[in-house]
Amino acid sequence: MHRLKSSGGWLLLVFLMIVPAWAPLTAPGWFELHSGFSPLYHLNELAGGLPTLTAPADPWRGEGPLPYALALPWQAFGAATALKLTLALAVIAGPLGLFLAVRRLLDKPAALVASVLFAYLPFTLTALYRRGAVAEVLLLALLPWLGWAMLRVCGRPSVRSGLVVALLAAALIWTQTGLALLSLLTFSLLPLLIAAPWRLRRAGWLSLALGAAAGLLSRFAWPGAFAAAPVTFADHAVYLFQLITGSSGFGLSQPGWQDDLSFAPGLAALGLALLAWWPADHAGVAASTLSAWRRVWTAVAVIGLAAAVVPLPLGGLLTYPWQSLGLVGLALCGLAAVGVARHPVLHAWPLLGACLALIVLSAYPSLTPRGVPAPLRPAPVAIYGGADQQIILVDMATTGDLQPGGMVSATLTWQAWQPPDFDYNFYLHVLDANDQRWGQTDTQPVSGQPMTQWRVGQVITGTVAVAVSPDAPSPLHLAFGLYDWRTGARLPALLR
């Protein structure tokens, strides 16, 4: 408690420095993300079980319900507002937790640099503002708090501290189980940072193991199914040059070197991490502590890089090898803290302020999400295609007179969650009670914008109209869908 009170001003400074990282979440509406509107739909359907809108719930690679459960108390403000508030709290909580964790072993300037750097890691911002990986964002926010709790247990064991470690470990399992297990395995190295007897270190490992076991047992007791791998895992391994390029595309990850997602840990993180190994004449922190911290975080960075580049056989736990880069970013923040602690010249405010300013400015290209209006419906009208062809009819508003001799106009709002592989046609039919056709329109869903030109996550609106035959009987209803105009085969649809 004394340490927390003495750090109050520094925690406030961390909060102020990371405002630009979560400020885009205050914008109205939603974002153009790889996950599209699926996080909003998942929040609305959570009461029925796991988020399984478009595919079976995958207990290992898929999202767990914890991010959406945390957003449920705010759902009265709308799904978009509830999720953005939850994500903003995660973006804020992660750096604050890292500051407290680093502060337990190193000095306050080192903790400040590490926490601000953590908030602006390009990989984390890509997960938030490009991919829309809600579970990963929450997982990365919980990891620093797990580190802080483990350092407390290893330093001065108590039942309360051990319970906190166990609860955090179990909570990680409920975000994204596979990535959480990799993270927990990596965090088992943290007790090695403490110059303490082995019995104290064992207390940390025991708390971590009990929490992981409780999380796994409760997670797999939740209803769900094992889903097939959506991509070929090894094909998405990261090339070394991609770790230093400045590419930051909006498209999905593609196999091979043409992938334009941002995999770089950031030049600010790399530069400050190198200071951990740069010769230093003096440091205000015990050399043994710095040496242990440096070795452990270097090992974490190597493990994370190996999982992304080699890649390690983790296809059953992760969807993509590069998901381990979140651990690499955290390790670089730890090494940056060592670098600042080993070079007291950086503790002076002119240089310290310059470091912080460069960290924030270097991240600005990743802080430009594309805003889109949030959907009005709690669920889509229809989902077309299978696991590899997800075309979402977000909304369908009809106007006109569905009567003999009338005209009906339908305004369609679309979103693709996978790149469409063909320019499908949209049909709108007027049918009677016997499904006999009394009017039809077959056209492109959006005039002038073929499906193969749609970006993943882009919201596209178009209007189609159909005339009703004067000889049509009553009552009448509309039927609609997508089909391949070459063969007449209709895309399978899940109607909500």
N, C-alpha and C positions, 0 to 999 in steps of 0.2 A: 504494500500500500504506500509506503514511504517513497519507493522508487517511482510509482505512478504519479504521486503528487509532485515530486521534483521534476517530472517530465511533462507536466501539464502544458506549459508554454510551447514546448517542442511538438507535442501532439497537435496543438492548435496550428502550428506552422505547417505540419504535414498535411492537415486537413485543407488549409488554404492553398498549398502548392498543388494539390491534386484536383482542385475544382475543375480545371479544363478537361480532365479525364472523364468526368461524369456529366459535365454540362450539356452535351448533346442529348442526354436522356431527358432533359426538361422540355425538349421540343414536343409539340403536339403530334398526334398520330403515331406511326410505327416507322420501321426502316426497311429498306430493300436489302434483304438478307438471304443467304443461302437456305436458311430454314423457312423463309417466307413468313406466312402468318401462322405456321404450325405451333409456335409457342403460345399464341393467344388461344388457339383452338384447344390445345392440350390443357391449359388452365381451366377452360370452361368444362372439359370432360373429365377432369381429375376425380370428381366425386364417384365416377363409375369404375375407377381402378387406375392402372398405369396409363400414361399417355400412349395410346396405340392407334392414333388416327389413321395412319397410312401403312403401317406394317406391324407385325407381331412385336410385343415388347421383348427386347433382347436384354436379359438380365446382366450381361457382361458389357456389351458395347453400347447399348442404348441408354437413353436418359432415364434416371430414376425420378421419383415423384417429389423429392425434397424441394427443388427450386419452386415448384408450383404450389406445394403446401405452404411455403413461406409467403407466397403472394396471395393466398386465399383471403387473409384478413382484409386486404385492400381491394378485393374484387368488386366491392360496391362502387368504386370509382371507375370501373371499366377494366377489362382485361389488360389493355395496353398500359394504362396508368399503373395498375398493380404490378405488372412485370417490370416496368421501367423503374419503379420505386425500389423493388427488390434488387434489381441489378445495380442501381445507384448505391444502395447500402452495401452491396458486396464490393463494389469498386472502392468504396471508402474504407470498409472494414479491413480489407487485405493489407494495405499499406500501414494502417495503424497497428495491426497485429505484428507486422514485420518489424516496425520500429521497436515495439516492446520486446520482441524476441532478441533482436540484435543488441538492444541496450543492456540486456542481462550479462553480456560478455564483453562488449566493446563500448566505446564512448558515444556520446550523443550526436556529434557531427557525422560519425560513420553510420549510425542508425538512421539519421535524417536522409542521407544520400541514398542508402539502400531502399528505404521505404518509398521515396519519390520515384526512384528508378523503377521500382516494381510496378507502380501505377501506370507508367508510360512504356512498358515493354511492348514492342510492336506486335508480338505474337498474341498477347492478351487482348490488345485493342482490336486485332483482326478477329479473334474469337467473339468479341462483343459486337463490333460494328460492321463486320463483313459476313461472318459465318452465322451469327445468331446462336452460338452454342451456349445456351443458358446454363446447362449443367456444368460445363467446363469452367465458365466464369465463376460460378459459386465454389467449385472445387478449388480453384486457384486462390480464392479469397479465404478459404478455410485453412489452407496449408500453413500460412504464417502463424495462425493462432495455435495450430497443433504443435508447431515448433516451439512457440513460447511456453505452452503447457508442459511439453516434454522437458524443456530446460528447467522448469520449476520442479518437476518431479525428481529429476536427477540431482538437483541442487539441494533440495530439502523435501524429502518425500512426505506426503500426507495423504490421507484417504480422499480428501477433497480434490487435491491436485491430480491424483490418479484417476478419479472419476471424470474430471474434465478431459483428460487425455482419452479415456475410453469413449466418452460421448462424442468427442470430435472425430475420432477414428471411425466410429459407427456412422456418424453423419456423412462422412466422406463416401462410404459405401453406398449411401442412398442418393448420391449425385450421379456418378458414372462409375460403376463397380470396377471395370477393368482398369481404367486409369487410376482409380483410387487405390487399388491393390499395388500397382506399380509405384505410386507415390508413398504408400505406407512402407513398402520394402525399402525405398530410398531413405525415408525419414528414420528408419531403424539405425542409420549411421549417426544420428544426432547425439546420442549419449556419449559418443567418442569425443565430443567437443568439451566435455566437462572433466576437469581434473578432480575426479572423485573416486572413492572406492567402488569396486565392481558391484557391491550389493546395492548401491544407489543407482547405478546404471541398469542393473537388472530390474529395478522397480519401474524404470521408464519403459523397458522392453516388455515387461509383463502387462503394464497398463495398455500399451499399444496393441499387443496381441489379443487381450481380452476384448478391447473395443472392436477390433477387426472381426473377431469371431462372432460377437454379438450382432454386428452389422450384417455379416453374411447370412447368419441364421435367420434374422428377421427379414432381410431382403428377399431371400429365396422362398420364404413363406408367403410372400405377396404373390397374388396370381399373375402369371405371365407365361410366355413361351420362348423357346430358343429360336432365334431367327437366323437365316442364312446370311453369310457375309455379303454386304452390299457391293464391295469392290474387291479386286485382287490385292491383298495387303502389300506384298512385296513390290508391286509395280509402282507404288506411291512413295518409295524411298526418296529421301532428300539428297540431291547432289550437293557436294561441298560448296560449289560456287554460289548456290542459292542462299547460303548462309550469310553472304556478304553483298548480295545485290539489293537494289532498292525497289524491286518490283512490288506492286501492291494492287493486284487486279481484283475485280469483283467476281470473277468467274469461279466455278467449282474447281477443286483440285483435279488435275489431269495427270495420267501416268506419263512419266518421261521428263526430260529436262525443260520442256516448254511450259511447265506449270508456272503460272504467274501469281500464285498466292504469296503472301509475305511470310517467309520462313526465317528472315534475318533476325537475330536477337537484338540488333540495334548497335550502331557504332558507339553510342554513349555507354551502353552496358559493356561492350567489349573493351573499350578504352579504359574505363575505370576498373574493370576486372583485371586487366594486365598490371595495374599498379600493385596488386597483391603480390606479384612476383618480381616487381622492380626493386632493385637494391635500395635500402633505406638505412640511414645512419642512426635514427632514433625513433622511438615510438613510445607513447604514453601508456600502452597496454602491455601486459606481460608477453614476452616473446613466445612462451609455450602456448598461451591461448591463441595468439595469432597463427602460429604454426599449425595447431590442430584445426582451427577454423578453415585455414587455407587448404589443408589436405582433404578435409571432408567435402567441402563445396567443390573442389576440383574433381573429386571422385563422382559427385552427383552430376556435374556437367558432362563428364566422360560417359557415364551410364546413359544419360538422356540423349547425348549425341549418337552413341552407338545404336540405341534403339531406333533412331530416326534415319540414320545413314546406312547401316549395315544391310537390312534392319534385323533386329533380333526376332526370334519366332514368337511374336506377341499377337498374331492375328486373331486369336481367340479372345483377347482382352481389349484390343483397340481396333477402331475402324481404319485408321491411317497411322503409319509409323511416325509421322511428324507430330502427332499429339503429345509425344514425350518432350517436345521442345518447351512446353510450359515449365517443366522441371529444370531444363537448362537455363531458362530465364531467371528462375528463382535462385539457382546456384550462382549465376553471374552477379545477382544483387548481393549475395553473401560475399563473393570475392571482392566486389566493389567496396563493401564495408571494410574488409581487411585492408584494401589499398588505401582508403582514407585514413584508417587508424594508424597505418604504418608511416604515413607522411603527414606529420602535424602541420606542415605549412598549409595544407588544405583546410585546416580548421579555422583559419582567419576568414572573417566574413566576406571580404572582397572576392577571394578565390572560391570560397564555399558557395557564395551567391552565384558566381559565374558558372560553376558546375551545375547547380540546380537549374539555372536559366537554360543552359545548353540541353539538359535532359528534356525539359518541357518543349523547347522549340524543335528538337529533333523528332518529336512524336507528332507534330501537328499534321503531317500528311495522313496519319492514321485516324485523325479525329474529324473526318469529313463524311459521316454517314449520309446516305441518300434517303430522305424522308418520303414516306408514302402515307396516304390516309389509312387509318385503321378500319378494318371491316366492321360493318354494322351488325352482321349476323353472328351469333355465338358459334356457328359451325358453317362450313362451306355448303353450297347447294349440291355440289357433286365433286367427286374425285375420279378422274379418268386415268386409266392405265394401271400398270402394276408397280412393283417396287422400283423398276428402272424407268418408269415413264409416268410421272406424277404431274398431271395438268389439272389445276384446281379452278373450278367455277366458283368464284368467291361469292358473287351475288348475281341475281337475275331479277330485274324490275320490269314488269310488263305494264303497258298502258294501251288504251284503245278498247274496242268492243268485240269480245269473243262471242259474237252472234252471227247468224247467217248474213252474208253480205258485208260484214264488218272488216276492220283492219286492226291487227294487233302488232305492237312494236315492243321489242324486248331489248333492254339495255343490259349488256353482259359485262361483268368484271372478272378478269382472268388473272391467274398467277401460276407460273411454272416452278415446280420444286426440283425438277430435273430438266436438262436441256431437251426440248422436243426433237425427235429424230425425223419428223416428217411434217409437211404442211397439211394437217388434217382439215377436213371441212366440218362445218357445223350445220346440223339439220334442225329445223323447227317445224313440227307437224301439228296440224289441227285434226284431232280425232274425235269420233263420237263414242258412245257407250260400247259399241262393238269393235272399237279400234279401227274403224274404217276411216280413211284419210279424206279430209275435205279442205285441205289447204297445206302447202308446204313451201319451205325455203331451204335451199342448200347453198351455202356460201362459206367464204372464209370467216372465221370468228370475228376478226377485226380487219376491216378493209384497209389495204395498204401496208399491213404488218403481218407477213407470214409467220407462222409459229416458229420456224427454224431461226428466226431473227429475234425471238424473245430472249431477254436475259433472265437468268434464274433470279426469282424474287421480285422481278419487275411487275408492277400492277398495270394492266392494260384494259381499256374499256372500249367497247364497240357496240353498235346498235344494228339489229336485224329486224325485218318486218315480214309479216305474212298476211296474205289476204284470205278471208274466209269465203268459201263458195256460198252463193245465195241459196243453193238447194240443200245446204247442210241442215241436219236435224239438231235438236237440242236434247240433252245438254252436250256441251263440247268441252274438251280439255286439250292441253298442250303436251306434246312429247318432244324431247330434245336430246341431243348428244353429239358426239364426235365420231367420224368414220373416215376410213381410208377410201378416197374417191376412186382409186385404181381398182380396188377389189370389192368395195361396198361393205367390207367388214367393219363393224362398230367396235370402238374401243370399250373395253370393260369399264363399268362405272360403279362406284359406290355412292349411292344417293343418300344424303343425310335427311 
